[in-house]
Amino acid sequence: MLNFTYQNPTKILFGKGQIANIPAEIPAGAKVLLTYGGGSIHRNGVYEQIRKALAGHTVVEFGGIEPNPEYKTLMKAVDIGRREKVDLLLAAGAVRCSTAPSSSAPPSPSRESRGKS
């Protein structure tokens, strides 16, 4: 067996009113990959609330993630994250929108340098 260390820092804001807490969680200048499923976040107003919370950040979107997504769908999100050099992933809605993309994307240069002098 190979020895390794695995760290997967994830923070979940869940429940009523939590969108208002998003700005405090995102560092200034961070580039965000916003992932979501079908159209419910547009119909229920969550999309507009999130976009308002992300004001001042560059946002790349990947929507339309189907329930129990296929591997190829998740890899599209990973490819977008890598190509766009996003700093973090914000999944709106179901966990299906975040699991594979967040675990497969390498750290961006700006994320690696944060906190270092």
C-alpha angles and dihedrals in degrees: 000000000000119000117233145156119228123194121178110176108196129165121193122199105195134174143029115340096009095121088072088064095056097090092059090055099053120077118231112270095018118148110224131207106208112201127186142156127234130338100291094100088058094047096047097045096246093119093058091047092051094047089051090049089051094051109140094028129098107246127197115191134213111178137164096060105168125225110274089010122218120246092250091057092052092046089054088059090047091050092050091049092051096043093048093041093228120191098210145004124236112192115196114202125349126032088240087079096063116027105085099029093052095047095046104046117094119230114274119236092249092052092049092051097047113116094013123112 
